[in-house]
Amino acid sequence: MLDAGYDAPRIAHLLSDLPVEILGRLRSGRVMRQPTPPRVYDPKGG
């Protein structure tokens, strides 16, 4: 069990290959999203 000060999603990610379960509290304003994928340069000119 984790309390304030610990990053529960990050710890869960780091321990994902182990047979453990993470229980933690998240801030109500926490944003869960993936990193932005790299931009692909694709010129469309003539």
Stockholm file with secondary structure:
# STOCKHOLM 1.0

chainA/1-46         MLDAGYDAPRIAHLLSDLPVEILGRLRSGRVMRQPTPPRVYDPKGG
#=GR chainA/1-46 SS CCCTTSCHHHHHHHTTTSSCCCCCCCCTTCCCCCCCCCCCCCCCCC
#=GC SS_cons        CCCTTSCHHHHHHHTTTSSCCCCCCCCTTCCCCCCCCCCCCCCCCC
//
